[in-house]
């Protein structure tokens, strides 16, 4: 898989977790617009609203989103979430783990989201063998990701591993040595280190 293919490998599976023909999708953070373009190609009548705290991000989002709010979800009051209460889905594409208080964001969202709406997130795997280009503010492994949603009023209904490939030989050797020193089986360590991200779909509990 080329670098370009790896960079967009998540787009189709992430879009598949979203509800079809959504009236309104809310995306936290501008991103590169690839997910929005993919979804619009499938459902041209859908409406995307992007919330981004930076002027540059808001400007970038205007190229592909129908509506843009320049606001910081980390510090926004409940009123902002209530304005978007009829959204069919919220998207956190590698942004949830970058918030200072992701639990606060999810808790406020839970108070506003409709019972049949969902949250879809791509979250960097804190146990991955290779550091991402943009280090996450919070290093989350899969158990912590699930707990983050469950502790704030959601239930995880689907999850997908994004695995860019097998472990390099030197990484596998290092993990086997780590397991040997710790007296544990190496397989769980190697399995945990493989996915670069997890795709998670959650709904109100």
N, C-alpha and C positions, 0 to 999 in steps of 0.2 A: 504494500500500500504506500503510495506517495505521500509526501507531507501535505499536499493540497487535498488529497482524498481523506487523509486522517483528520484534517481540520474540519471537514464537513460531514464526516461519517455519522455524526449524531443527528443530523437534520431530519432525515426521513423517519427514523424510529421515534424521535421526539414529537414530530408532527403527528405520528400515528397514535400517540397517547392523548392527543387533544380531541375534544368532541367535534364531530363533523358539523359543518354549516353553522359554526358559532356566530351568534349575533355580535358579541364583543369578546375579544381576547385582550387581556392586560398583560403587558410584558414589563418586568422590572429590569431596567437597563437597556440601553440602545442596542448593543451588540453590533453584528455586521449586517443584519437584515436578511441573511440567507433563510432562516426559518420562516420569517414573514413572507418572503417571496414564494417559498415552497408551498406554504399553506394557502396563500392567495391563488396560486395556480390551480389548486384543487377546489377551492371554495371562493370564487371571485367576489361573492356578495358579503363576505365576512368583513368585520371592522376590527382593526388593531389599534390599541392605544398604548403608547410607550410612556413609562414614567422614568425619568432620568434626572439625577441631581445636577448634572453639569450642563452648561450652555452648549458645549461642543457636542455632547452626546445627544441632547435634544435636537440640535440642528441636523445631526446625522440621521436621526430617526425620521425626520420629516421627508426623507427621500423615499420611504417605503411604508410609513404608518399613516393612517387616516387622521389620528389625533395624537398629540404629544403634550404631556404635562412635564414641566420642569419642576421637580419636587424630590425631596430626599425621604424615602420611605422609612429610613432609620429614625427620623425625627418628626415625621408627619403625624398630625393628630388623627383621631378617629374619623373626623369629618371627611378627609380625603378618601378613606376606604369606603365610607358610606356613599360617596358620590358614584362609586364603581360597583355598587352592590349587585347590579344585574349582569355583571360579567359572567360568561359561561366558564371561563378558565383564566387562571393566572399562570404566567410563565416566568420561571427563574432559570435562565440559561447561563449557568456558571456565575450567578450573582448572589444566591442565597448565602453562600459561605463567605462572601465579601462584606456583608453587613456587619456593623459593630455589634448589633443586637438582633441576630436572626430570629431568636425566640420571640422577641417583642413584635417583629414584623408579622410573624405567623399568627401570634395571638390576636393582633388587631385585625388581621385579615379574616380570621375565624369568626370574629364578631359581626362581620359584614357580608361574608360570602353566602350565597344561596345553598340550600341543602343538596341540590343536585349538580352544583358546579364542582370544579376540581382545581387542584394545584398540580402543575407539572414542572419538575425541576431536573436540571442536569447539575450534579454536584461532584466536584473533584474528590477523588478517593484519597484520603489522607495516608493510606497505606501503600499507595502506588510506588513502584521502585524508582521512578524518575520524577524529579521535581518539575511542576508545570511552569510554563513561561511566566504566568502571572500567579505568584504564590497566593493561595487563599488566606484570608485573615483568620479563618478557623479551619484547622485540620480535622476533618471529619471522616471517620471510618463508617462502614455500613450500619453497625449497631447504633452509633451516635446519630446518624442521619434519621433512622427510623424513630428513635426516641425523641428527636427534635420535633418531628411532626406529631407523634402520639401525645407528647407532653403539652401540646398546644391545641388540642381539640380535633386532630385529624386522624384518619386511619389510612395506612398505606395500602392501596389496592392493586398496585402493579409496580414491578421493578425490573430494570434491564441493566446488565453489565455492559459497559463499553470496553472491549478488550482489544487494544491495538496490536497485540501479538504475543508470542511466548516470551518468557523472561530471557534476557541475555545470560550466557553461561556463567559469567563472573558474578552476576547478581544471584543466580540460583545457588552457586557455590557459597556465597556469603550468607544466604538465608539458611542453608543447610548447616553451616557452622554455628550460626546463631541458635538454631533449634537444638543442636547437639549440646551447646553450652548451657542452654536453658532446660534441657531435659524434656523437650516437647517434640511432637511429630513435626517434620518440616512441611508436610503437605498443606496444612492450614495457612502457614506463613506465605507460602508460594502462591496459593490461591488468592489470598487477600491482596497480594502485591500486584496482581496482573491487571485488573480493570483500571483504566485511567480515570473513569467517571462512572457514576451510577445515574440512570434515568429513573425518576421516581414519580409516580402518580398517586396523589392523595385526595381524599374527599372528607367532608365534615363527618366526624364520628357521631 
